[in-house]
Structure formats: C-alpha cells, structure tokens
Amino acid sequence: MKSETLKNAAVSTLVGATLVTGVILLAPGWGEETGTGPATQRSAVRAMAAAGAGAPAAPADLKALIGDYEDWLHRHPGDGPSWAVLGAAYVERGTRFARPQDFSKAEEALERSMELRTAKDREDVRALVGTAALANARHDYVTARLWGERARRLAPTTWTVYPVLVDAYTGLGNLNAAGKAMDTLHELHSGPQVQDREAQLYRDRGWREDAAALAYDATEQAETGAAKATALVRQGELAWERGEAAEAVDHYDAALEADPGSHRALAGRARALAALDRTDEAQRDYEEALDLAPLPEYALEAGELAESLGLDGDAATQYARVRTLVEEARAHGVDGDLVLARYEADHGDPESAVRRLQDQWWRGHRSVAVADAMGWALYRADRAEDALPFAKLTTGQGARNALFWYHRGKIERALGNEGRARRHIEEALRMNPDFSPLHAPRAREVLEALGEPSAGGPVDVDGDGLPDKEPWVPPAVPPATASPGAGVPSAGPSAGVPSGSPSAGVPSAGPSVAPSQPVAQPSASPSPSPSWSPSVPASASPAVTGTR
C-alpha cells in the first residue's frame, strides 16, 4: 500500500535512482528526520516533485538539483544524507544522458555518505539503493543484487528498493526473481514508471499484448513530458518488434514532441525509418541521438545501416566509435563487453567476442541478450555445435525478437538441420520482415537458398523450450580460484561489498568439465524455465486487449 507521505515528503527526501527510465525516487520523512539539505531553488523543487510522482525530472530541473546540493555540500561536507542525494542524482544524470563521468562522481558521493555514518547509526537505505542503482548503471548486476537485497532486508516496505532489484535480476537472467520484485513494487507504489518497468518484463516474456496495454496506460497517466515520452518510446519499441514500422514512427514522433531531448526516441525512430527505406532520415536521427547520448549501441546500429547502404567509410567510422565509447565508459567503471562482443562477432574477431561473453556468463550475467550474443559469437567462430544450446535457451524463454530467431536458424543450418533452420528464419521474418538492415536481407537470401520443404513428409521440427542440457562455456578463469568480479571494474563505493554469496539469485548453469578441456558437449542440467507470472494482470486499454 502506498503511503500518503510519499506525496508530501519534504524536498530533501531523495533516496536513489532507478535505471532504464531514469527516475529519481523518494521516500517519506528524510528531511524531517535529518533537517539537512539545501533550501533548493524552484526548479530543483520541481525535480523532487516529479520524482515523488514517479516521473523523470526535466533536464534543467535535475541540473538545478545537482547544483544546489554541490553548493550545499561544499559548505556542509559532513552532511551524509545529502551526499546520498547527490550520488543518486549523478546516477540518474549519467544514465539518462550517457555521461559515464557522472558514475565516478556518484561513487565518490555515495562512498562519502557511507563513511559519515557512525558506528552506532543504522544503515542508510538511501545510500544502499543509490549504490545498487550505480552498479546497475555500470552493468554489474551481481553487485547490484547484493546491495539491493541488503536494502530490502533493512527496509522491506520501502518501494524505492524494488526497481533496482527488478533491474538487477533482469540483468542476471532471473526473470522469476525479477517478477517477484515487480509484484512487491506494484503493491507498494503505482504510476507510469512502475507500469513501464512492468511492460518491459512482459515484453521479455513474450507477452506483447499485455506489455502494449501497460505502455498505453502509462502514456495516458503520464503527467510530465519526460514521463509521456518514456511510455511512448515503449509503445514504439513494441510496434517495431511486431514489424509495424510506420506505427513505430508515429509513437516516436509523439515521444519527441513530448520530450525533444529523448535520445531513445531518436534511435528508435532511426531504426523504424531504415525499415521504411527512409535511410537519409534514419542516418540523421542516429547522429542526433549520438550527439545527445553517445552510447556505443547507437554507433553500432548506425554503422550497420551505413554498411547495408554500401557506405564502407561511414561504417568504419561508426565501428571505430563503438570501441572508443566503450573504452571511455570503462574508465568510469562501465562494463561494455556485451555491445563490444556483438560488434566483434559480426565485424571483428569472433573469438574475442566469445572470450568476453564467457566472462559475462561466469560472472552470472545470463540474460537472454547475453545468451543470444554467446550463441551467435560461437557460430561466427565456427563452433555451431557449441552455439546451439545457447540459441535454444534464447528462443525458449518467450522473447519475440526476430534477430534471436534468425540467429537460431543460421546455427541450425550450419548443423545441417534444414527444416529447423527454415522454420526459425521464417518465424523471424514473420515477426519483423525488416528487423535489421544487414541481417534481414541475408535472412531472405538464406530462406530462398533453403527452398521449400521436401514433399511427402512433415517439416523437421524441434522443441523450442529450454535446451536438453545447459550450455557449457569454457571458463574465462578457473572456477576454483576465480572471483565473481575478477577483471570487472569496481561498481560501487569502496565501503565494501555486502556479505552473501555473489551468485545467489543467479540461475545455476555451472559446467562440470575441467577448464583445461577443449570445447565439449554441454554436461550440466539446465536451470528451470522462469515460473513467474504477474500477480496483477495488465489492464485492457482501448488500443490493445490484454491477451497473451
């Protein structure tokens, strides 16, 4: 049940920052407890008010909030709670605007907040949630889970704890735990940002209609331009994945009208415009998105569009930009190995991609995106037999992503399973005929080469559930001696990592073969398919009915 004090909390009640939608979150009574923090200017107060409603603050208001707290702490460096406010605000700005340098500032601020807690003080949930959000922003989901669970133990009814847990468990590939955290968040709080995060979980499970209903409701309930744009971007993503590029463009146009600075809307519109053969406009949108938020995944998409158009020089420039942006972010603790592995698999060194993804898997990052990238990298490294279990894991969890199904089809073909290859590539093109400017044309070429099924018998079919055996990954380091965070930049204050097993909450997937063995057949039992289903059904909207 949502407390009324959440709506009336004093200006200094900031707790932490969630990811994905970039919302500063509030909790009741912080200012009343401490009597600390600056008397903020009107724009900073607006940032707090938006946050109290569960909406992203306007960029100018967020900037004012940060400026006020920086000034205050210059004069009052012993104010621990205000350091936590500032750290959380840095995380939000860094996440929303791709400013990795803000993550280093956030680490320093959150670390300072923890250092100022005296031995007799109770742990501050604000700093714990902020630190979990920072780890999520750096793609260190194991650390994010540890800090988030520590915050949950301290304050189980504080709603700001649960968004960081949803994000952490999603990054770990544990949709069951993410769904349970989402259910608790739903009980404690409501609003467009909660609906958007829930829509993402539904989308990950392949429940497109329910996801679209939630995104529609979030759009209708949004009270700020930034919140409305977030919901419209989600609607655009869902339309794009259904292969409805023109509808996606309409959603992205509306998002940019609500928030002209939405780089997610620009990148999404670029994707859809390319599918509509409006490639000049698509290239302009990618450049504008990169100007607003220099994310390596945008550079990778822009490079692939340029390559598809025969603009090899432009493509090379964007691919070089991918590496540069990943390394710049890494200097501030951000793990960009997933996007770099995707680049290497298709445009660089596939074996390098495999090594990077091995490390991700052994650290516990077992999301569907990592599984797909691993399967594709192994295929590109001429190891299709090792790739297939990952492809089965990817297509067996419900996500309706055409690229995943195309990858599965290519892997099946390499193994001589032409019936299965045909079926998966047909399904990819049925989901979204223009899912990639590079790979969709190749998918059609492969399908034509495969031809029609042989007459007189059924198509060779194979189950699309989880693989019979868990994918085996040659370890990046020996399991007996490896630290889960080995080789990973620090993702939180040096105040220490919470106690507990770093792998708790991670689906079991450990191999039973010695690290010195060459590539081998999988030999471990698979983890069960996530069993979570929402405790609160998606509400039907005028646009979409809530059927799965």
matplotlib code that plots the C-alpha trace (Angstrom):
import matplotlib.pyplot as plt

x = [0.0, 1.4, 1.9, 0.4, 3.6, 5.3, 3.3, 4.1, 7.7, 10.0, 12.3, 15.3, 13.7, 15.6, 16.7, 18.1, 17.8, 16.3, 17.6, 16.1, 13.6, 15.9, 13.7, 14.9, 12.9, 11.6, 10.9, 9.0, 10.4, 14.1, 14.2, 12.0, 14.5, 17.7, 16.8, 19.6, 20.0, 19.8, 16.7, 16.5, 15.5, 12.2, 13.5, 15.1, 11.8, 10.1, 12.6, 11.7, 8.0, 8.3, 10.3, 7.6, 5.1, 7.4, 8.3, 11.7, 12.8, 13.2, 16.9, 17.1, 15.5, 17.8, 20.8, 19.5, 19.1, 22.7, 24.0, 22.1, 23.5, 27.0, 26.9, 25.4, 28.0, 30.9, 29.8, 28.5, 30.8, 29.6, 26.0, 25.9, 22.3, 22.8, 25.8, 23.4, 21.0, 23.8, 25.1, 21.7, 21.2, 24.5, 23.5, 20.3, 22.0, 24.7, 22.1, 19.7, 22.3, 25.1, 27.5, 29.7, 31.9, 28.9, 29.2, 32.7, 31.2, 28.3, 30.7, 32.6, 29.4, 27.8, 31.1, 31.3, 27.7, 28.5, 31.8, 29.9, 27.6, 28.9, 29.2, 26.0, 23.9, 21.5, 22.5, 21.0, 18.7, 19.2, 22.8, 22.3, 19.7, 21.8, 24.8, 22.7, 21.5, 25.1, 26.0, 23.1, 24.2, 27.6, 26.1, 27.4, 24.2, 25.7, 26.9, 23.6, 21.7, 23.8, 23.3, 19.6, 19.0, 20.8, 18.5, 15.4, 16.5, 16.8, 13.6, 11.3, 8.4, 10.3, 9.2, 12.4, 14.3, 12.4, 13.2, 16.9, 16.1, 14.0, 16.8, 19.5, 17.6, 16.7, 20.4, 21.2, 18.6, 16.5, 13.0, 11.3, 13.1, 12.6, 8.9, 8.5, 10.3, 8.0, 4.9, 6.1, 6.8, 3.3, 1.9, 3.8, 3.6, 2.0, 2.3, 3.6, 7.2, 6.0, 3.9, 6.8, 9.1, 6.3, 5.8, 9.5, 9.1, 6.1, 8.0, 10.9, 8.4, 6.9, 3.5, 3.4, -0.3, -0.1, 3.1, 1.4, -1.6, 0.6, 2.6, -0.7, -1.9, 1.4, 1.1, -2.4, -1.5, 1.8, 1.8, 5.1, 6.6, 9.5, 7.2, 5.0, 7.9, 9.2, 5.9, 5.6, 9.1, 8.0, 5.0, 7.3, 9.6, 6.7, 5.3, 8.7, 9.1, 5.8, 7.1, 4.9, 7.5, 5.1, 3.2, 6.5, 7.5, 4.2, 4.9, 8.5, 7.3, 4.8, 7.6, 9.8, 7.0, 6.6, 10.4, 12.6, 15.7, 14.6, 17.6, 15.8, 13.0, 15.5, 17.4, 14.1, 12.8, 16.0, 15.6, 12.0, 12.8, 15.5, 12.9, 10.7, 13.7, 13.9, 17.6, 18.8, 16.4, 17.5, 21.1, 20.3, 18.4, 21.2, 23.7, 21.3, 20.8, 24.6, 25.0, 22.5, 23.7, 27.0, 26.1, 28.1, 25.0, 23.7, 27.1, 26.9, 23.4, 24.5, 27.5, 25.4, 23.0, 25.9, 27.3, 24.0, 24.0, 27.5, 28.9, 32.0, 33.9, 31.0, 30.5, 34.2, 33.9, 31.0, 32.6, 35.7, 33.4, 31.9, 35.3, 36.1, 32.8, 33.2, 36.7, 35.7, 32.9, 35.1, 37.3, 34.4, 33.6, 31.0, 31.2, 30.6, 31.6, 28.2, 27.9, 31.6, 31.1, 28.2, 30.4, 33.3, 31.1, 29.9, 32.6, 35.8, 37.2, 34.5, 36.9, 37.4, 33.6, 33.4, 36.1, 34.3, 30.9, 32.5, 33.4, 29.9, 28.4, 30.7, 30.1, 26.4, 25.1, 22.8, 20.1, 18.5, 20.6, 23.9, 22.7, 21.9, 25.2, 27.1, 25.4, 26.0, 29.6, 30.3, 28.6, 30.7, 33.8, 32.8, 31.6, 27.9, 27.6, 28.5, 26.3, 23.1, 22.3, 22.6, 20.3, 17.7, 18.0, 17.3, 14.3, 12.9, 12.2, 9.4, 11.2, 9.7, 12.9, 13.4, 17.1, 17.2, 15.2, 17.3, 20.5, 18.9, 18.0, 21.5, 23.0, 20.6, 21.5, 25.2, 24.5, 22.5, 19.1, 17.5, 13.9, 14.5, 16.6, 13.8, 11.2, 13.2, 14.1, 10.6, 9.4, 12.0, 10.7, 7.1, 7.8, 9.5, 10.4, 12.9, 14.4, 18.0, 19.3, 22.1, 20.6, 17.0, 18.1, 20.5, 17.7, 15.6, 18.6, 19.1, 15.4, 15.4, 18.5, 16.8, 13.8, 10.6, 10.3, 10.5, 7.2, 5.6, 6.6, 6.3, 8.7, 11.6, 10.6, 12.2, 11.0, 11.7, 11.8, 15.0, 17.8, 18.1, 21.3, 22.7, 25.1, 28.7, 31.1, 34.8, 35.7, 37.5, 39.3, 39.4, 36.2, 38.1, 40.1, 38.1, 36.4, 33.0, 34.1, 37.5, 38.6, 35.5, 35.7, 34.6, 30.8, 30.2, 31.8, 34.8, 32.9, 32.8, 30.6, 27.7, 28.0, 26.4, 27.1, 27.7, 26.0, 22.8, 19.8, 21.7, 20.2, 22.5, 24.4, 27.9, 29.7, 31.0, 34.1, 37.6, 38.7, 41.6, 39.3, 38.6, 35.1, 32.9, 29.3, 27.1, 27.2, 25.2, 21.5, 19.5, 18.0, 14.2, 12.3, 11.3, 7.9, 6.9, 3.5, 2.2, 0.0, -1.7, -2.9, -2.3, -5.4, -7.1, -6.8, -8.9, -5.9, -4.9, -6.7, -4.8, -4.5, -1.3]
y = [0.0, 3.3, 5.7, 9.2, 10.6, 9.7, 12.6, 15.1, 14.3, 17.3, 18.4, 16.5, 13.1, 11.7, 8.1, 6.6, 6.4, 3.7, 2.7, 2.3, 5.2, 7.3, 8.4, 9.8, 8.2, 9.4, 8.0, 9.6, 11.7, 12.0, 15.8, 15.5, 13.0, 14.9, 18.5, 18.7, 19.6, 22.9, 25.1, 24.4, 26.7, 26.3, 24.2, 21.8, 21.6, 20.6, 17.8, 16.5, 16.8, 14.9, 12.2, 12.0, 11.2, 8.5, 10.6, 11.6, 15.2, 17.6, 18.0, 21.6, 20.8, 17.9, 20.2, 22.7, 19.9, 18.8, 22.3, 23.1, 20.0, 20.6, 24.1, 22.9, 20.1, 22.5, 24.4, 21.4, 18.4, 16.4, 16.0, 12.3, 12.1, 15.0, 13.1, 10.2, 12.6, 14.0, 10.5, 9.3, 12.4, 11.8, 8.2, 9.5, 12.1, 9.6, 7.0, 9.3, 11.2, 8.7, 10.6, 7.9, 10.5, 11.1, 7.5, 8.2, 11.3, 9.2, 6.6, 9.3, 10.8, 7.5, 6.4, 9.6, 9.2, 5.7, 6.9, 9.6, 7.0, 6.5, 3.0, 3.4, 4.6, 2.4, 1.7, 4.2, 2.7, 5.7, 5.1, 1.3, 1.9, 4.5, 2.2, -0.6, 1.8, 2.7, -0.9, -1.5, 1.6, 0.0, -3.3, -5.1, -6.9, -9.3, -6.3, -4.5, -7.5, -7.7, -4.0, -4.2, -7.2, -5.6, -2.6, -4.9, -6.6, -3.1, -1.6, -4.2, -1.8, 1.0, 1.0, 2.6, -0.7, -2.8, -1.0, -1.7, -5.3, -5.7, -4.4, -6.5, -9.7, -9.0, -8.4, -11.8, -13.5, -14.5, -13.4, -15.3, -13.2, -10.0, -10.7, -11.2, -8.0, -6.3, -7.7, -6.2, -2.9, -3.0, -3.4, -0.5, 2.0, 2.8, 5.2, 5.4, 4.4, 1.3, 0.4, 0.9, -1.4, -4.0, -3.6, -4.4, -7.6, -8.7, -7.9, -10.1, -13.0, -12.5, -11.2, -8.4, -7.5, -7.1, -5.1, -2.8, -2.4, -1.3, 1.1, 2.6, 3.1, 4.7, 7.1, 8.1, 8.6, 10.5, 14.0, 15.3, 15.4, 13.2, 10.5, 10.6, 10.2, 7.2, 5.4, 6.4, 5.0, 1.7, 1.7, 2.4, -0.5, -2.9, -1.8, -2.1, -5.7, -6.6, -5.4, -2.3, 0.3, 3.1, 2.8, 2.8, 6.1, 7.6, 6.7, 8.0, 11.3, 11.7, 11.0, 13.6, 16.1, 15.4, 15.5, 16.7, 15.5, 11.8, 10.1, 6.7, 8.1, 9.3, 6.0, 4.0, 6.2, 5.8, 2.0, 2.2, 4.8, 2.5, -0.3, 2.1, 2.8, 6.4, 5.9, 9.5, 10.5, 7.4, 8.4, 11.9, 10.6, 8.3, 11.2, 13.4, 10.5, 10.1, 13.8, 13.7, 10.4, 8.9, 5.2, 2.5, 0.6, 3.6, 3.8, 0.0, 0.4, 3.4, 1.5, -1.4, 0.9, 2.5, -0.9, -2.0, 1.1, 0.4, 3.3, 1.5, 4.6, 5.8, 2.3, 2.1, 5.4, 4.3, 0.9, 2.7, 4.9, 1.8, 0.9, 4.4, 4.9, 1.5, 2.4, 5.9, 4.4, 1.7, 4.3, 5.2, 1.6, 0.7, -2.8, -2.5, -6.0, -7.1, -4.5, -4.9, -8.6, -8.0, -5.8, -8.3, -11.2, -9.6, -7.1, -8.0, -11.0, -13.6, -15.5, -12.2, -11.9, -15.5, -14.7, -11.5, -13.4, -16.3, -13.8, -12.4, -15.8, -16.9, -13.7, -14.6, -12.3, -14.8, -12.6, -13.6, -10.9, -12.4, -16.0, -14.8, -13.0, -16.0, -18.4, -16.1, -15.5, -19.2, -19.7, -16.9, -18.6, -21.8, -23.6, -24.1, -27.2, -25.3, -22.4, -24.3, -24.8, -21.0, -20.4, -22.8, -21.1, -17.7, -18.7, -20.9, -18.1, -16.3, -13.1, -12.3, -10.8, -11.6, -11.3, -14.1, -16.4, -15.6, -16.5, -19.8, -20.5, -19.8, -22.1, -24.9, -24.6, -24.9, -28.1, -29.5, -29.1, -27.5, -28.0, -26.3, -23.6, -22.8, -22.7, -20.3, -17.9, -17.9, -17.0, -14.2, -12.6, -13.2, -11.3, -8.4, -8.5, -5.7, -6.5, -5.4, -3.5, -6.1, -9.3, -9.2, -9.2, -12.1, -14.0, -13.8, -15.0, -18.0, -18.8, -18.7, -21.0, -23.5, -23.7, -25.4, -28.4, -31.9, -33.2, -36.2, -35.6, -33.1, -30.3, -31.3, -29.7, -29.4, -28.1, -24.5, -24.9, -24.7, -26.9, -30.5, -29.6, -26.4, -24.6, -25.3, -22.3, -22.8, -20.8, -17.5, -18.3, -21.5, -21.7, -22.8, -19.6, -17.0, -14.1, -13.4, -9.8, -10.6, -8.3, -6.2, -2.5, -1.6, -0.9, 0.7, 2.6, 1.1, 0.8, -2.9, -5.4, -6.7, -10.2, -13.1, -15.4, -13.3, -16.0, -16.2, -15.4, -16.4, -19.3, -22.3, -23.0, -24.2, -26.6, -29.9, -30.1, -29.1, -25.6, -27.2, -29.2, -28.0, -27.2, -30.0, -31.0, -29.5, -31.5, -29.8, -29.9, -26.8, -24.4, -24.5, -22.1, -19.0, -19.6, -16.1, -14.8, -11.4, -11.1, -8.1, -8.6, -5.9, -3.7, -3.7, -0.4, 1.0, 0.2, -3.3, -6.2, -7.9, -11.4, -13.3]
z = [0.0, -1.0, 1.9, 1.6, 2.9, -0.3, -1.9, 0.9, 1.7, 2.3, -0.5, 1.0, 0.8, -2.2, -1.9, -5.0, -8.8, -10.9, -14.3, -17.7, -17.3, -15.2, -12.3, -9.1, -6.3, -3.0, 0.4, 3.3, 6.0, 5.2, 5.5, 8.6, 10.2, 9.4, 9.0, 6.5, 2.9, 1.0, 0.6, -3.1, -5.9, -7.6, -10.5, -8.0, -6.1, -9.4, -9.9, -6.4, -7.1, -10.4, -8.6, -5.9, -8.6, -10.0, -13.1, -14.5, -13.8, -16.6, -17.5, -16.4, -13.1, -12.5, -13.3, -10.7, -8.1, -8.6, -8.5, -5.2, -3.5, -4.8, -3.3, -0.1, 0.4, -0.3, 2.8, 4.8, 3.9, 6.9, 5.8, 5.0, 3.7, 1.3, -0.2, -0.8, -2.6, -4.8, -5.6, -6.7, -8.8, -10.5, -11.3, -12.9, -15.0, -16.0, -17.0, -18.8, -20.8, -21.2, -19.1, -17.6, -15.8, -13.6, -12.3, -10.9, -9.2, -7.9, -6.4, -4.5, -3.2, -2.1, -0.6, 1.4, 2.6, 4.0, 5.6, 7.5, 9.2, 12.7, 14.2, 16.2, 13.3, 11.4, 7.8, 5.4, 2.9, 0.7, 0.2, -0.3, -3.1, -4.7, -4.7, -6.2, -8.9, -9.7, -10.1, -12.5, -14.5, -14.8, -15.9, -12.8, -11.9, -9.3, -7.2, -7.8, -6.5, -3.4, -2.5, -3.4, -1.2, 1.6, 1.2, 1.2, 4.4, 6.0, 4.6, 3.1, 2.7, 1.1, -2.5, -3.8, -3.1, -5.7, -9.0, -8.6, -7.7, -10.8, -13.0, -11.2, -11.6, -15.2, -15.9, -14.3, -16.4, -13.4, -14.6, -11.8, -9.1, -11.2, -11.4, -7.7, -7.0, -9.6, -7.7, -4.5, -6.2, -7.6, -4.1, -2.7, -5.4, -8.7, -11.6, -15.2, -14.3, -12.5, -15.5, -17.9, -15.9, -15.8, -19.5, -20.0, -18.0, -20.0, -23.2, -22.1, -21.6, -25.0, -23.6, -26.2, -25.9, -22.1, -22.5, -25.0, -22.7, -19.9, -22.1, -23.4, -19.8, -18.8, -21.7, -20.6, -17.0, -17.6, -16.1, -17.5, -21.0, -20.0, -18.5, -21.5, -23.8, -21.9, -22.3, -26.0, -26.6, -25.1, -27.4, -30.4, -29.4, -29.2, -32.6, -34.1, -32.8, -34.3, -37.7, -37.7, -38.6, -39.6, -36.4, -34.5, -36.2, -35.1, -31.5, -31.7, -33.3, -30.4, -27.9, -29.4, -29.4, -25.6, -25.0, -27.8, -26.0, -25.9, -27.5, -27.1, -29.3, -31.9, -32.1, -32.2, -35.0, -36.9, -36.7, -38.0, -40.7, -42.1, -42.3, -44.4, -46.7, -45.4, -44.8, -45.1, -42.3, -40.3, -40.5, -39.3, -36.4, -35.4, -35.4, -33.4, -30.9, -30.6, -30.0, -27.2, -25.7, -27.1, -26.5, -28.3, -29.2, -31.2, -33.0, -33.8, -35.3, -37.3, -38.6, -39.7, -41.5, -43.3, -44.2, -45.6, -47.9, -49.2, -47.3, -46.1, -44.9, -42.8, -41.4, -40.4, -38.7, -36.6, -35.8, -34.5, -32.5, -30.8, -29.4, -28.4, -26.5, -24.7, -23.6, -22.4, -20.3, -19.0, -17.5, -15.3, -14.3, -17.0, -18.4, -22.2, -23.1, -24.3, -27.0, -27.9, -28.3, -30.6, -32.7, -32.7, -33.6, -36.9, -37.7, -35.9, -34.1, -33.2, -30.8, -28.9, -28.6, -27.2, -24.6, -23.5, -23.3, -21.4, -18.7, -18.7, -18.3, -15.5, -13.6, -13.6, -16.4, -18.0, -19.6, -22.9, -24.6, -23.3, -24.3, -27.8, -28.2, -26.9, -29.3, -32.3, -31.4, -31.1, -34.5, -36.1, -34.6, -36.5, -33.3, -34.3, -32.1, -29.0, -30.2, -30.5, -26.7, -26.3, -29.3, -27.8, -24.4, -26.1, -28.2, -25.5, -23.0, -24.8, -26.1, -29.6, -31.0, -34.7, -34.5, -31.9, -34.2, -37.2, -35.3, -34.2, -37.9, -39.1, -36.4, -37.2, -40.9, -40.1, -38.4, -41.3, -39.7, -42.7, -41.6, -38.3, -40.0, -42.4, -39.6, -37.4, -40.2, -41.5, -38.0, -37.7, -40.9, -39.9, -36.6, -38.3, -42.0, -41.6, -38.3, -39.3, -42.4, -42.6, -41.4, -42.7, -46.4, -45.6, -43.9, -47.1, -49.1, -46.8, -46.9, -50.7, -50.8, -48.4, -50.7, -49.9, -47.6, -49.2, -50.4, -48.7, -45.1, -42.2, -41.7, -39.5, -36.2, -32.8, -29.5, -28.7, -24.9, -22.9, -24.2, -23.1, -21.4, -20.1, -22.4, -21.4, -21.6, -21.4, -18.3, -18.6, -15.3, -13.3, -11.2, -8.1, -7.9, -9.8, -8.1, -9.5, -10.1, -11.4, -14.2, -13.7, -12.8, -9.3, -9.4, -6.1, -3.2, -1.7, 1.6, 0.8, -1.0, 1.1, 2.6, 0.9, -2.0, -5.1, -7.2, -5.1, -7.2, -10.4, -12.4, -11.9, -15.1, -14.0, -16.1, -14.8, -17.1, -16.3, -17.5, -19.4, -21.7, -25.3, -26.4, -25.3, -25.4, -22.6, -19.5, -16.8, -16.2, -17.2, -14.8, -14.9, -17.0, -15.0, -13.5, -12.5, -13.7, -12.7, -9.6, -11.1, -14.7, -17.3, -17.6, -21.0, -22.9, -25.8, -28.1, -27.0, -25.3, -22.5, -24.1, -24.4]

ax = plt.figure().add_subplot(projection="3d")
ax.plot(x, y, z, "-o")
ax.set_aspect("equal")
plt.show()
